[in-house]
Amino acid sequence: MNTSIFIARRYLFSRKKTHAINIISGISMLGVLVGSAALLVILSAFNGLEKVILSLYNNFTPEIRIEPAKGKTFNPNAPYFSIIRKDDALFSYTEVLQEKALIRYGDRQFIGTIKGVSADFLKNKQLDSTIQNGSFTLNLNGQPCAVIGATVQNSLSVNVHDPLSVLQVYSPRRNVVSSINPADEFVVRSIFPAGVFSVQQDFDDLVITPITFTRQLLDEPQNVSAIELNYKRRTRTLTKQKEIAQHLGSNFVVKNRYQQNTELYKTLNYERWFTFMILTFVLIIAIFNIIGSLTMLVMDKRKDIAILTSLGAGKSLIQGIFFFEGMMISMVGCIIGMLLGLIFCVLQQQFGLVKMGGQLMVIDAYPIALKASDFALVFLTVTVIAVIASGISARLSVKGLDEIKQEL
């Protein structure tokens, strides 16, 4: 065993002449322990929240979305779209036609987005998990139905259980500039609201209807706004995206889920790293307390240092002792902290100890998702800070070494 490590280990577990040194060392180790555990728990909680949020978004965000590069609509009957539809790896092929419209319910009105979808949209079995009231039904006894977002429901006070009240949807009539009767300038269609869903503000102003209803409303018998594609498991969607983009050329924009929700992914990453930085500063303060405890340890072991130098120990050996002393304090605190953090995360996953504090339909306790990369990140962060703090302490340990020899 390395001499410096051997002596440092003896110093770590031995009683000091000055009792305060033991207390300060213990506080330093406790600070690293709490900081490491908190960092691991927070990162795991962010992983869990990110997983839940993205899973909710993915209910309405396809793996690949094809949009026109210019204009609002395009013809979906081009030959290559037929080839895509016949792909064996394809799970769902949804034609989408959407536009802003005025929605009335009783004496209230709201400007939202009408999203007409083809039948494949309902292949997503996770849609029911977003429903707050009613059901995700787009056709009932041969009649079209609408599923509305929570924002629409709150604005209009829609009662999905009232069979006598319907939504009235107004859209400007095509190719009509002006008319003596203003009502002639709009196409008006009525539809029964079957359910209310809630995902996030970006989606909660949607009114989802069958595409046939939207075609009648917008007087658009053929074109679509987008084509949404979902693939079977283990399909390389990035490869599919590149292949489709290459065939369609510059007239279309082919987006994956990240590109469809760029702001969401950026926000989640920013929040994660800002929190990580704040907790890292707390760790820095905790670990740099080691400098104080090691400085006092140097004072307590002045005679030991002098004896070692008299026996031929060089400055590197003395520095090594206090460097490894600081590293041991940090590493013991880090490992125990990560172990306690792991135990807490497992208990949170199993029993939901910490609740969200709100009446949510999807989750009632903070979700946790453990990643090996988070353990590595916490350990690396503590190690880097500990090396710097221990290095400073080691350099201070050899200052005044000649004076210590003379005192002996």
HELIX and SHEET records of a PDB file:
HELIX    1   1 THR A    3  PHE A   13  1                                  11    
HELIX    2   2 HIS A   19  ASN A   58  1                                  40    
HELIX    3   3 PRO A   79  ARG A   85  1                                   7    
HELIX    4   4 ALA A  119  LYS A  123  5                                   5    
HELIX    5   5 LEU A  127  THR A  130  5                                   4    
HELIX    6   6 ALA A  150  LEU A  156  1                                   7    
HELIX    7   7 PRO A  182  GLU A  185  5                                   4    
HELIX    8   8 ILE A  211  LEU A  218  1                                   8    
HELIX    9   9 THR A  237  LEU A  248  1                                  12    
HELIX   10  10 GLY A  249  ASN A  251  5                                   3    
HELIX   11  11 ARG A  257  GLN A  260  1                                   4    
HELIX   12  12 THR A  262  ASP A  300  1                                  39    
HELIX   13  13 ARG A  302  SER A  310  1                                   9    
HELIX   14  14 LYS A  315  PHE A  351  1                                  37    
HELIX   15  15 ALA A  372  SER A  397  1                                  26    
HELIX   16  16 LEU A  401  GLU A  407  1                                   7    
SHEET    1   A 7 ILE A 131  GLY A 134  0                                        
SHEET    2   A 7 PHE A 186  PHE A 197 -1                                        
SHEET    3   A 7 LEU A 167  PRO A 172 -1                                        
SHEET    4   A 7 LEU A  90  TYR A 105 -1                                        
SHEET    5   A 7 ALA A 226  TYR A 231 -1                                        
SHEET    6   A 7 ILE A  64  PRO A  68 -1                                        
SHEET    7   A 7 PHE A 252  ASN A 256 -1                                        
SHEET    1   B 6 ILE A 131  GLY A 134  0                                        
SHEET    2   B 6 PHE A 186  PHE A 197 -1                                        
SHEET    3   B 6 LEU A 167  PRO A 172 -1                                        
SHEET    4   B 6 LEU A  90  TYR A 105 -1                                        
SHEET    5   B 6 ARG A 108  VAL A 117 -1                                        
SHEET    6   B 6 LEU A 206  PRO A 210  1                                        
SHEET    1   C 4 ILE A 131  GLY A 134  0                                        
SHEET    2   C 4 PHE A 186  PHE A 197 -1                                        
SHEET    3   C 4 GLN A 143  GLY A 149  1                                        
SHEET    4   C 4 ASN A 139  LEU A 140 -1                                        
END                                                                             
